[in-house]
Amino acid sequence: MRGGEFTVQMERMIGEYPGVPMAVLVLGLDRFRHINELLGYGAGDEAIREAAARLSTWAPFGTTLGRLGGDQFAAFLPECEQAYAALLAGSLIELLHSPAAVGQREIFLSASIGLSQYPEDGQSAGELLRGAAQALVRAKERGGGVVEGSISKRGLSPERRYQLEQALRSAMERDEFVLRYQPQVDRVGQIWGMEALISWHHAELGRVDTEMFIRLAEEIGMISAIGEWVLSRTCRQIREWRDVGLQPPRVAVNVSPVQFSCAGFVERVRGLLAESGISGEALELEVTEGTVLRDIEESAARMVELRALGIRIAIDDFGVGYSPLAYLNQLPLDVVKIDRSFIRQITQPSGTLPVVHTITVLAHHRGMKVVAEGVETEEELELVYATRCDAVQGFLISPPVGPDEVVRLLLSPELLVRQGSALR
């Protein structure tokens, strides 16, 4: 149905079942403009028809579907909690990603989805659709192929957003960012690596939620500058540790989609290594699924250049974008980091243990190492190692720590092995 009819149906359902959990998905095809430009508008129309057909086969019983216009569709899911809605959205992205015959060529459709939840994110159809549409924009900014939730849960009123934006623009000059390092431990309890994690402590605002200010930095065009600051500071810190006789393991640094896709990125990394006097073997760069799926061929070529410098490449938050496992075959990756959302569900009946095992087997078959993120309990640790993951990272092992604490851990790594028999 068309957008107007869809909105009317939503309002009717909300009115009839006040307070009952309901979810709204707004889906947009990724890089749809390129289909029109490369294959013609007729091919674009075919792609929309194919997406609509797949959407209709996916829809769970009771779902209301609508086309909002252009390449955007919406789904209204009654009696649906957010966690289940996110799972359904992920299955839809995977369904769309299979090959499609468009314009006498076979292409892979890719989609992003914004998600909002009634009643938390809005009390009316208009509010819920706006929240989901805004979330869709953020999903596309992350590189596409992912599900993004409504920002309302972050509590960002217009006044609060303006305040944070102004403070963020001067945070680097005021030296308000702090880097901490979270150890990754292998199966025998040795420190396998570390991840550099940024935090922001403002004099008046206090500690600002990291996910919130990173998303804000992406929206206002500061993410590349912040990313370079993290990379530069990490290289200098590695040099400082080595200058006092320590041999730290590789340190992983997150790279944003904007930063990674910049034409001069590899040369800038080369320059930072030279400035700090360290080799590429000291670094691991983490990119997300959405980053590389923007253009797999270009991403692979850039990874080859970085690996030639000795840098290890990791795919971060693997699984959160629900992308097919097959794309791992097309990328020169060294490490797969399984997203913490899978680890949280690994202990549940009919949970994610088989998924984690499948990812691990496939990655090992391709010669990659596997790190499980967000391990917080002994039971999670036992099951993660049962799947043959190579290393774990999470608060059970250690929270992110400052440079001085890293020195202490490198000198006395047994401090991390408080779980005793759990690490094996």
C-alpha positions as a LaTeX table, in Angstrom:
\begin{tabular}{lrrr}
\hline
Residue & $x$ (\AA) & $y$ (\AA) & $z$ (\AA) \\
\hline
Met1 & 0.00 & 0.00 & 0.00 \\
Arg2 & 1.03 & 3.64 & $-0.47$ \\
Gly3 & 2.48 & 5.82 & 2.26 \\
Gly4 & $-0.77$ & 7.56 & 3.18 \\
Glu5 & $-2.73$ & 4.33 & 3.54 \\
Phe6 & 0.15 & 2.81 & 5.49 \\
Thr7 & 0.10 & 5.69 & 7.99 \\
Val8 & $-3.66$ & 5.41 & 8.44 \\
Gln9 & $-3.36$ & 1.67 & 9.14 \\
Met10 & $-0.62$ & 2.33 & 11.71 \\
Glu11 & $-2.75$ & 4.93 & 13.50 \\
Arg12 & $-5.69$ & 2.53 & 13.59 \\
Met13 & $-3.60$ & $-0.26$ & 15.15 \\
Ile14 & $-2.04$ & 2.08 & 17.72 \\
Gly15 & $-5.51$ & 3.34 & 18.65 \\
Glu16 & $-6.95$ & $-0.17$ & 19.02 \\
Tyr17 & $-4.04$ & $-1.59$ & 21.04 \\
Pro18 & $-2.56$ & 1.25 & 23.15 \\
Gly19 & 0.64 & 0.34 & 24.95 \\
Val20 & 1.13 & $-2.96$ & 23.08 \\
Pro21 & 4.74 & $-3.21$ & 21.75 \\
Met22 & 4.90 & $-2.54$ & 18.01 \\
Ala23 & 7.80 & $-1.90$ & 15.65 \\
Val24 & 8.26 & 0.14 & 12.49 \\
Leu25 & 10.93 & $-0.62$ & 9.89 \\
Val26 & 11.87 & 1.79 & 7.12 \\
Leu27 & 14.00 & 0.14 & 4.44 \\
Gly28 & 16.05 & 1.84 & 1.76 \\
Leu29 & 18.12 & 0.24 & $-1.00$ \\
Asp30 & 21.83 & 1.03 & $-0.78$ \\
Arg31 & 23.53 & 2.70 & $-3.75$ \\
Phe32 & 20.24 & 2.77 & $-5.65$ \\
Arg33 & 21.37 & 5.88 & $-7.53$ \\
His34 & 24.27 & 3.87 & $-8.98$ \\
Ile35 & 21.87 & 1.27 & $-10.40$ \\
Asn36 & 20.02 & 4.05 & $-12.23$ \\
Glu37 & 23.25 & 5.65 & $-13.43$ \\
Leu38 & 24.99 & 2.47 & $-14.57$ \\
Leu39 & 22.09 & 0.38 & $-15.83$ \\
Gly40 & 19.37 & 2.91 & $-16.53$ \\
Tyr41 & 16.09 & 3.87 & $-14.88$ \\
Gly42 & 14.38 & 0.78 & $-16.24$ \\
Ala43 & 16.82 & $-1.36$ & $-14.28$ \\
Gly44 & 16.12 & 0.77 & $-11.22$ \\
Asp45 & 12.43 & 0.03 & $-11.57$ \\
Glu46 & 13.22 & $-3.67$ & $-11.86$ \\
Ala47 & 15.29 & $-3.50$ & $-8.67$ \\
Ile48 & 12.38 & $-1.88$ & $-6.82$ \\
Arg49 & 9.96 & $-4.53$ & $-8.05$ \\
Glu50 & 12.34 & $-7.29$ & $-7.00$ \\
Ala51 & 12.78 & $-5.73$ & $-3.54$ \\
Ala52 & 9.00 & $-5.43$ & $-3.17$ \\
Ala53 & 8.52 & $-9.09$ & $-4.14$ \\
Arg54 & 11.09 & $-10.26$ & $-1.61$ \\
Leu55 & 9.61 & $-8.03$ & 1.06 \\
Ser56 & 6.19 & $-9.60$ & 0.54 \\
Thr57 & 7.62 & $-13.13$ & 0.93 \\
Trp58 & 9.46 & $-12.12$ & 4.11 \\
Ala59 & 6.59 & $-10.41$ & 5.93 \\
Pro60 & 5.51 & $-12.25$ & 9.11 \\
Phe61 & 1.80 & $-12.83$ & 9.66 \\
Gly62 & $-0.02$ & $-9.61$ & 10.55 \\
Thr63 & 2.63 & $-7.28$ & 9.12 \\
Thr64 & 1.49 & $-4.18$ & 7.23 \\
Leu65 & 3.72 & $-3.28$ & 4.27 \\
Gly66 & 3.93 & $-0.02$ & 2.39 \\
Arg67 & 6.02 & 1.83 & $-0.16$ \\
Leu68 & 6.98 & 5.31 & 0.98 \\
Gly69 & 8.30 & 6.39 & $-2.40$ \\
Gly70 & 11.43 & 5.93 & $-4.49$ \\
Asp71 & 13.48 & 3.02 & $-3.15$ \\
Gln72 & 12.02 & 3.18 & 0.36 \\
Phe73 & 9.59 & 0.71 & 1.93 \\
Ala74 & 8.07 & 0.40 & 5.40 \\
Ala75 & 6.85 & $-2.48$ & 7.54 \\
Phe76 & 4.63 & $-2.21$ & 10.63 \\
Leu77 & 4.97 & $-5.15$ & 13.03 \\
Pro78 & 2.20 & $-5.40$ & 15.67 \\
Glu79 & 2.89 & $-7.11$ & 19.01 \\
Cys80 & 6.61 & $-7.07$ & 18.34 \\
Glu81 & 9.39 & $-6.30$ & 20.84 \\
Gln82 & 12.45 & $-4.42$ & 19.63 \\
Ala83 & 14.87 & $-7.37$ & 19.93 \\
Tyr84 & 12.66 & $-9.55$ & 17.73 \\
Ala85 & 12.11 & $-6.68$ & 15.30 \\
Ala86 & 15.87 & $-6.25$ & 14.93 \\
Leu87 & 16.23 & $-9.97$ & 14.27 \\
Leu88 & 13.52 & $-9.84$ & 11.61 \\
Ala89 & 15.14 & $-6.78$ & 10.05 \\
Gly90 & 18.44 & $-8.62$ & 9.84 \\
Ser91 & 16.81 & $-11.57$ & 8.11 \\
Leu92 & 15.27 & $-9.17$ & 5.59 \\
Ile93 & 18.65 & $-7.60$ & 4.79 \\
Glu94 & 20.08 & $-11.08$ & 4.19 \\
Leu95 & 17.12 & $-12.05$ & 1.99 \\
Leu96 & 17.61 & $-8.97$ & $-0.17$ \\
His97 & 21.33 & $-9.56$ & $-0.54$ \\
Ser98 & 20.99 & $-12.70$ & $-2.68$ \\
Pro99 & 21.58 & $-12.22$ & $-6.46$ \\
Ala100 & 18.92 & $-10.55$ & $-8.60$ \\
Ala101 & 18.63 & $-10.30$ & $-12.39$ \\
Val102 & 18.36 & $-6.58$ & $-13.10$ \\
Gly103 & 18.81 & $-4.90$ & $-16.47$ \\
Gln104 & 20.11 & $-8.12$ & $-18.04$ \\
Arg105 & 22.80 & $-8.30$ & $-15.40$ \\
Glu106 & 23.07 & $-10.15$ & $-12.09$ \\
Ile107 & 23.57 & $-7.82$ & $-9.15$ \\
Phe108 & 23.42 & $-8.07$ & $-5.37$ \\
Leu109 & 20.80 & $-5.85$ & $-3.82$ \\
Ser110 & 21.82 & $-4.29$ & $-0.54$ \\
Ala111 & 19.58 & $-2.51$ & 1.93 \\
Ser112 & 19.71 & $-0.55$ & 5.17 \\
Ile113 & 16.93 & $-0.49$ & 7.74 \\
Gly114 & 15.90 & 2.05 & 10.35 \\
Leu115 & 13.91 & 0.75 & 13.32 \\
Ser116 & 11.63 & 2.54 & 15.80 \\
Gln117 & 9.56 & 1.07 & 18.60 \\
Tyr118 & 6.11 & 1.92 & 19.96 \\
Pro119 & 5.56 & 3.28 & 22.56 \\
Glu120 & 9.16 & 4.18 & 23.53 \\
Asp121 & 10.09 & 6.08 & 20.36 \\
Gly122 & 6.75 & 7.74 & 19.64 \\
Gln123 & 3.05 & 7.72 & 20.33 \\
Ser124 & 1.85 & 8.33 & 16.77 \\
Ala125 & 2.45 & 6.92 & 13.31 \\
Gly126 & 4.18 & 10.14 & 12.25 \\
Glu127 & 6.62 & 10.10 & 15.16 \\
Leu128 & 7.47 & 6.45 & 14.64 \\
Leu129 & 8.02 & 6.84 & 10.91 \\
Arg130 & 10.22 & 9.90 & 11.45 \\
Gly131 & 12.30 & 8.03 & 14.03 \\
Ala132 & 12.74 & 5.04 & 11.74 \\
Ala133 & 13.57 & 7.28 & 8.76 \\
Gln134 & 16.23 & 9.12 & 10.78 \\
Ala135 & 17.65 & 5.78 & 11.90 \\
Leu136 & 17.78 & 4.71 & 8.22 \\
Val137 & 19.92 & 7.76 & 7.43 \\
Arg138 & 22.38 & 6.78 & 10.16 \\
Ala139 & 22.43 & 3.18 & 8.91 \\
Lys140 & 23.43 & 4.40 & 5.44 \\
Glu141 & 26.08 & 6.69 & 6.96 \\
Arg142 & 27.60 & 3.62 & 8.62 \\
Gly143 & 28.15 & 2.17 & 5.18 \\
Gly144 & 24.82 & 0.44 & 4.57 \\
Gly145 & 23.73 & $-3.14$ & 4.96 \\
Val146 & 22.93 & $-2.67$ & 8.66 \\
Val147 & 20.02 & $-2.15$ & 11.05 \\
Glu148 & 19.97 & 1.05 & 13.12 \\
Gly149 & 17.64 & 1.85 & 15.99 \\
Ser150 & 15.92 & 5.12 & 16.84 \\
Ile151 & 18.06 & 7.79 & 18.46 \\
Ser152 & 15.34 & 8.76 & 20.94 \\
Lys153 & 16.69 & 6.30 & 23.50 \\
Arg154 & 19.86 & 8.34 & 23.62 \\
Gly155 & 17.82 & 11.20 & 25.07 \\
Leu156 & 19.15 & 13.81 & 22.66 \\
Ser157 & 16.84 & 16.79 & 22.75 \\
Pro158 & 17.63 & 19.59 & 20.26 \\
Glu159 & 19.11 & 21.66 & 23.11 \\
Arg160 & 21.25 & 18.76 & 24.34 \\
Arg161 & 22.43 & 18.00 & 20.82 \\
Tyr162 & 23.47 & 21.62 & 20.24 \\
Gln163 & 25.33 & 21.66 & 23.55 \\
Leu164 & 27.18 & 18.44 & 22.73 \\
Glu165 & 27.98 & 19.55 & 19.20 \\
Gln166 & 29.57 & 22.79 & 20.37 \\
Ala167 & 31.55 & 21.00 & 23.06 \\
Leu168 & 32.70 & 18.29 & 20.67 \\
Arg169 & 34.10 & 20.81 & 18.19 \\
Ser170 & 36.58 & 22.03 & 20.81 \\
Ala171 & 37.21 & 18.73 & 22.61 \\
Met172 & 40.40 & 17.92 & 20.72 \\
Glu173 & 41.89 & 21.37 & 21.32 \\
Arg174 & 41.09 & 21.07 & 25.02 \\
Asp175 & 42.68 & 17.60 & 25.17 \\
Glu176 & 39.48 & 16.09 & 26.57 \\
Phe177 & 39.73 & 12.74 & 24.78 \\
Val178 & 41.27 & 9.81 & 26.64 \\
Leu179 & 42.52 & 6.50 & 25.23 \\
Arg180 & 42.25 & 3.26 & 27.18 \\
Tyr181 & 43.26 & $-0.21$ & 26.09 \\
Gln182 & 41.26 & $-3.41$ & 26.56 \\
Pro183 & 43.30 & $-6.63$ & 26.57 \\
Gln184 & 42.40 & $-9.63$ & 24.43 \\
Val185 & 43.42 & $-12.97$ & 25.94 \\
Asp186 & 44.08 & $-16.24$ & 24.12 \\
Arg187 & 43.12 & $-19.76$ & 25.16 \\
Val188 & 46.08 & $-20.18$ & 27.52 \\
Gly189 & 45.64 & $-16.82$ & 29.23 \\
Gln190 & 48.32 & $-14.87$ & 27.37 \\
Ile191 & 47.68 & $-11.32$ & 26.22 \\
Trp192 & 46.95 & $-11.78$ & 22.52 \\
Gly193 & 46.28 & $-8.15$ & 21.64 \\
Met194 & 44.66 & $-4.93$ & 22.81 \\
Glu195 & 42.01 & $-2.58$ & 21.47 \\
Ala196 & 42.39 & 1.19 & 21.76 \\
Leu197 & 39.10 & 2.71 & 22.94 \\
Ile198 & 38.36 & 6.43 & 23.09 \\
Ser199 & 36.36 & 8.16 & 25.80 \\
Trp200 & 35.40 & 11.80 & 26.26 \\
His201 & 35.43 & 13.53 & 29.61 \\
His202 & 34.04 & 17.07 & 29.53 \\
Ala203 & 34.56 & 19.44 & 32.46 \\
Glu204 & 30.86 & 20.32 & 32.74 \\
Leu205 & 29.07 & 17.51 & 30.91 \\
Gly206 & 31.06 & 14.75 & 32.60 \\
Arg207 & 31.69 & 11.48 & 30.77 \\
Val208 & 29.81 & 11.52 & 27.46 \\
Asp209 & 28.42 & 8.25 & 26.08 \\
Thr210 & 30.93 & 7.03 & 23.48 \\
Glu211 & 28.41 & 5.73 & 20.95 \\
Met212 & 26.52 & 8.99 & 21.16 \\
Phe213 & 29.46 & 11.31 & 20.51 \\
Ile214 & 30.89 & 9.06 & 17.78 \\
Arg215 & 27.58 & 9.19 & 15.91 \\
Leu216 & 27.44 & 12.94 & 16.44 \\
Ala217 & 31.00 & 13.26 & 15.10 \\
Glu218 & 29.94 & 11.35 & 11.98 \\
Glu219 & 26.99 & 13.68 & 11.44 \\
Ile220 & 28.98 & 16.93 & 11.80 \\
Gly221 & 32.01 & 15.78 & 9.78 \\
Met222 & 34.50 & 15.34 & 12.64 \\
Ile223 & 34.89 & 11.58 & 12.59 \\
Ser224 & 37.98 & 11.51 & 10.33 \\
Ala225 & 39.82 & 14.01 & 12.54 \\
Ile226 & 38.95 & 12.04 & 15.68 \\
Gly227 & 39.94 & 8.77 & 13.98 \\
Glu228 & 43.30 & 10.17 & 12.98 \\
Trp229 & 43.85 & 11.46 & 16.53 \\
Val230 & 43.22 & 7.94 & 17.90 \\
Leu231 & 45.55 & 6.35 & 15.37 \\
Ser232 & 48.30 & 8.92 & 15.93 \\
Arg233 & 48.05 & 8.73 & 19.73 \\
Thr234 & 48.08 & 4.92 & 19.63 \\
Cys235 & 51.23 & 4.84 & 17.51 \\
Arg236 & 52.95 & 7.24 & 19.92 \\
Gln237 & 51.87 & 5.16 & 22.90 \\
Ile238 & 53.27 & 1.97 & 21.36 \\
Arg239 & 56.55 & 3.80 & 20.82 \\
Glu240 & 56.57 & 4.92 & 24.48 \\
Trp241 & 56.00 & 1.38 & 25.73 \\
Arg242 & 58.82 & 0.10 & 23.56 \\
Asp243 & 61.13 & 2.87 & 24.71 \\
Val244 & 60.95 & 1.50 & 28.28 \\
Gly245 & 61.76 & $-2.02$ & 27.13 \\
Leu246 & 58.27 & $-3.50$ & 26.77 \\
Gln247 & 57.03 & $-5.53$ & 23.81 \\
Pro248 & 53.30 & $-4.89$ & 23.67 \\
Pro249 & 51.10 & $-7.10$ & 21.45 \\
Arg250 & 49.36 & $-5.60$ & 18.43 \\
Val251 & 47.02 & $-2.76$ & 19.26 \\
Ala252 & 43.74 & $-2.59$ & 17.35 \\
Val253 & 42.30 & 0.75 & 16.26 \\
Asn254 & 38.77 & 1.26 & 14.91 \\
Val255 & 38.54 & 2.98 & 11.52 \\
Ser256 & 35.35 & 4.77 & 10.48 \\
Pro257 & 33.78 & 4.28 & 7.03 \\
Val258 & 34.59 & 7.88 & 6.07 \\
Gln259 & 38.20 & 7.53 & 7.22 \\
Phe260 & 38.76 & 4.19 & 5.50 \\
Ser261 & 37.29 & 5.33 & 2.17 \\
Cys262 & 39.41 & 8.50 & 2.02 \\
Ala263 & 41.74 & 8.37 & $-1.01$ \\
Gly264 & 44.83 & 9.28 & 1.06 \\
Phe265 & 44.15 & 6.95 & 3.98 \\
Val266 & 46.92 & 4.41 & 3.30 \\
Glu267 & 49.52 & 7.14 & 2.81 \\
Arg268 & 48.45 & 8.84 & 6.03 \\
Val269 & 48.82 & 5.58 & 7.94 \\
Arg270 & 52.26 & 5.12 & 6.39 \\
Gly271 & 53.18 & 8.64 & 7.54 \\
Leu272 & 52.00 & 8.05 & 11.12 \\
Leu273 & 54.05 & 4.86 & 11.33 \\
Ala274 & 57.13 & 6.78 & 10.14 \\
Glu275 & 56.50 & 9.68 & 12.55 \\
Ser276 & 56.24 & 7.35 & 15.55 \\
Gly277 & 59.06 & 5.06 & 14.45 \\
Ile278 & 57.07 & 1.83 & 14.68 \\
Ser279 & 56.39 & $-0.83$ & 12.09 \\
Gly280 & 53.02 & $-1.89$ & 10.77 \\
Glu281 & 53.31 & $-5.20$ & 12.67 \\
Ala282 & 52.40 & $-3.24$ & 15.81 \\
Leu283 & 48.95 & $-2.32$ & 14.49 \\
Glu284 & 45.63 & $-3.90$ & 13.68 \\
Leu285 & 42.95 & $-1.84$ & 11.94 \\
Glu286 & 39.31 & $-2.72$ & 12.57 \\
Val287 & 36.65 & $-1.97$ & 9.97 \\
Thr288 & 32.95 & $-2.83$ & 10.06 \\
Glu289 & 30.89 & $-4.89$ & 7.63 \\
Gly290 & 29.12 & $-1.78$ & 6.36 \\
Thr291 & 32.45 & $-0.12$ & 5.60 \\
Val292 & 33.71 & $-2.84$ & 3.31 \\
Leu293 & 30.37 & $-3.65$ & 1.70 \\
Arg294 & 30.20 & $-0.16$ & 0.21 \\
Asp295 & 32.61 & $-1.37$ & $-2.45$ \\
Ile296 & 34.15 & $-4.78$ & $-1.84$ \\
Glu297 & 36.71 & $-4.52$ & $-4.66$ \\
Glu298 & 37.98 & $-1.14$ & $-3.54$ \\
Ser299 & 37.99 & $-2.23$ & 0.11 \\
Ala300 & 39.98 & $-5.36$ & $-0.74$ \\
Ala301 & 42.54 & $-3.33$ & $-2.69$ \\
Arg302 & 43.00 & $-0.93$ & 0.22 \\
Met303 & 43.38 & $-3.83$ & 2.64 \\
Val304 & 46.10 & $-5.33$ & 0.44 \\
Glu305 & 48.03 & $-2.04$ & 0.62 \\
Leu306 & 47.70 & $-1.89$ & 4.40 \\
Arg307 & 48.74 & $-5.50$ & 4.86 \\
Ala308 & 51.82 & $-4.77$ & 2.73 \\
Leu309 & 52.84 & $-2.41$ & 5.54 \\
Gly310 & 52.58 & $-5.32$ & 7.99 \\
Ile311 & 49.25 & $-4.18$ & 9.43 \\
Arg312 & 46.69 & $-6.81$ & 10.39 \\
Ile313 & 43.08 & $-6.23$ & 9.23 \\
Ala314 & 40.07 & $-7.19$ & 11.35 \\
Ile315 & 36.37 & $-7.12$ & 10.57 \\
Asp316 & 34.71 & $-5.63$ & 13.66 \\
Asp317 & 31.23 & $-6.29$ & 15.11 \\
Phe318 & 30.84 & $-9.22$ & 12.74 \\
Gly319 & 27.24 & $-10.35$ & 12.40 \\
Val320 & 25.60 & $-7.10$ & 13.52 \\
Gly321 & 24.93 & $-6.13$ & 9.91 \\
Tyr322 & 23.56 & $-9.60$ & 9.15 \\
Ser323 & 25.63 & $-9.76$ & 5.97 \\
Pro324 & 26.16 & $-13.15$ & 4.30 \\
Leu325 & 29.19 & $-15.08$ & 5.52 \\
Ala326 & 30.22 & $-15.60$ & 1.90 \\
Tyr327 & 31.70 & $-12.11$ & 1.55 \\
Leu328 & 34.55 & $-13.17$ & 3.86 \\
Asn329 & 35.92 & $-15.07$ & 0.87 \\
Gln330 & 36.36 & $-11.84$ & $-1.07$ \\
Leu331 & 38.40 & $-9.90$ & 1.49 \\
Pro332 & 42.03 & $-10.22$ & 2.65 \\
Leu333 & 41.18 & $-10.34$ & 6.35 \\
Asp334 & 43.27 & $-11.56$ & 9.28 \\
Val335 & 40.78 & $-11.41$ & 12.15 \\
Val336 & 37.02 & $-11.74$ & 12.59 \\
Lys337 & 35.59 & $-10.16$ & 15.75 \\
Ile338 & 32.21 & $-11.64$ & 16.64 \\
Asp339 & 29.82 & $-8.96$ & 17.86 \\
Arg340 & 28.92 & $-8.95$ & 21.55 \\
Ser341 & 25.20 & $-9.30$ & 20.78 \\
Phe342 & 25.90 & $-12.89$ & 19.71 \\
Ile343 & 27.92 & $-13.58$ & 22.84 \\
Arg344 & 25.12 & $-12.32$ & 25.10 \\
Gln345 & 22.76 & $-14.92$ & 23.62 \\
Ile346 & 25.23 & $-17.80$ & 23.50 \\
Thr347 & 24.06 & $-19.30$ & 26.81 \\
Gln348 & 20.35 & $-19.23$ & 25.99 \\
Pro349 & 18.38 & $-22.29$ & 24.88 \\
Ser350 & 18.13 & $-22.13$ & 21.09 \\
Gly351 & 20.62 & $-19.26$ & 21.32 \\
Thr352 & 23.56 & $-18.24$ & 19.16 \\
Leu353 & 26.06 & $-21.01$ & 20.01 \\
Pro354 & 25.64 & $-22.68$ & 16.58 \\
Val355 & 26.06 & $-19.30$ & 14.85 \\
Val356 & 29.28 & $-18.51$ & 16.73 \\
His357 & 30.58 & $-21.99$ & 15.93 \\
Thr358 & 29.75 & $-21.61$ & 12.22 \\
Ile359 & 31.49 & $-18.24$ & 12.02 \\
Thr360 & 34.56 & $-19.65$ & 13.75 \\
Val361 & 34.78 & $-22.71$ & 11.50 \\
Leu362 & 34.41 & $-20.62$ & 8.34 \\
Ala363 & 36.96 & $-18.04$ & 9.47 \\
His364 & 39.49 & $-20.74$ & 10.42 \\
His365 & 38.97 & $-22.40$ & 7.06 \\
Arg366 & 39.97 & $-19.09$ & 5.46 \\
Gly367 & 43.06 & $-18.80$ & 7.68 \\
Met368 & 41.59 & $-16.07$ & 9.91 \\
Lys369 & 41.67 & $-15.76$ & 13.69 \\
Val370 & 38.49 & $-15.22$ & 15.69 \\
Val371 & 37.97 & $-12.93$ & 18.67 \\
Ala372 & 34.77 & $-12.97$ & 20.75 \\
Glu373 & 33.81 & $-9.50$ & 21.99 \\
Gly374 & 31.90 & $-8.65$ & 25.15 \\
Val375 & 32.56 & $-11.79$ & 27.21 \\
Glu376 & 31.23 & $-11.01$ & 30.69 \\
Thr377 & 30.47 & $-14.33$ & 32.43 \\
Glu378 & 32.26 & $-17.62$ & 33.10 \\
Glu379 & 29.57 & $-19.52$ & 31.20 \\
Glu380 & 29.99 & $-17.31$ & 28.13 \\
Leu381 & 33.75 & $-17.86$ & 28.30 \\
Glu382 & 33.39 & $-21.64$ & 28.48 \\
Leu383 & 31.03 & $-21.75$ & 25.49 \\
Val384 & 33.12 & $-19.33$ & 23.42 \\
Tyr385 & 36.19 & $-21.51$ & 23.87 \\
Ala386 & 34.08 & $-24.59$ & 23.13 \\
Thr387 & 33.50 & $-23.11$ & 19.66 \\
Arg388 & 37.32 & $-22.83$ & 19.27 \\
Cys389 & 37.50 & $-19.03$ & 19.23 \\
Asp390 & 41.14 & $-17.93$ & 19.37 \\
Ala391 & 40.81 & $-15.07$ & 21.85 \\
Val392 & 38.29 & $-13.22$ & 23.99 \\
Gln393 & 37.76 & $-9.64$ & 25.00 \\
Gly394 & 35.41 & $-8.33$ & 27.66 \\
Phe395 & 34.93 & $-7.17$ & 31.22 \\
Leu396 & 35.34 & $-10.72$ & 32.57 \\
Ile397 & 38.98 & $-10.55$ & 31.49 \\
Ser398 & 39.62 & $-6.83$ & 31.97 \\
Pro399 & 37.92 & $-3.47$ & 31.44 \\
Pro400 & 39.73 & $-0.92$ & 29.27 \\
Val401 & 42.72 & 0.36 & 31.24 \\
Gly402 & 45.10 & 3.30 & 31.04 \\
Pro403 & 48.69 & 3.15 & 29.68 \\
Asp404 & 50.23 & 2.70 & 33.14 \\
Glu405 & 47.96 & $-0.24$ & 33.92 \\
Val406 & 48.93 & $-1.78$ & 30.58 \\
Val407 & 52.55 & $-1.66$ & 31.72 \\
Arg408 & 51.59 & $-3.51$ & 34.91 \\
Leu409 & 49.70 & $-6.17$ & 32.97 \\
Leu410 & 52.52 & $-6.66$ & 30.48 \\
Leu411 & 54.96 & $-7.16$ & 33.35 \\
Ser412 & 52.53 & $-9.42$ & 35.28 \\
Pro413 & 50.08 & $-10.99$ & 32.80 \\
Glu414 & 48.89 & $-13.45$ & 35.43 \\
Leu415 & 46.83 & $-10.58$ & 36.86 \\
Leu416 & 44.35 & $-11.19$ & 34.06 \\
Val417 & 43.98 & $-14.89$ & 34.77 \\
Arg418 & 41.78 & $-14.63$ & 37.83 \\
Gln419 & 39.29 & $-17.05$ & 36.36 \\
Gly420 & 41.78 & $-19.87$ & 36.64 \\
Ser421 & 40.34 & $-23.00$ & 35.06 \\
Ala422 & 37.98 & $-20.99$ & 32.85 \\
Leu423 & 40.89 & $-20.00$ & 30.63 \\
Arg424 & 42.12 & $-23.02$ & 28.75 \\
\hline
\end{tabular}
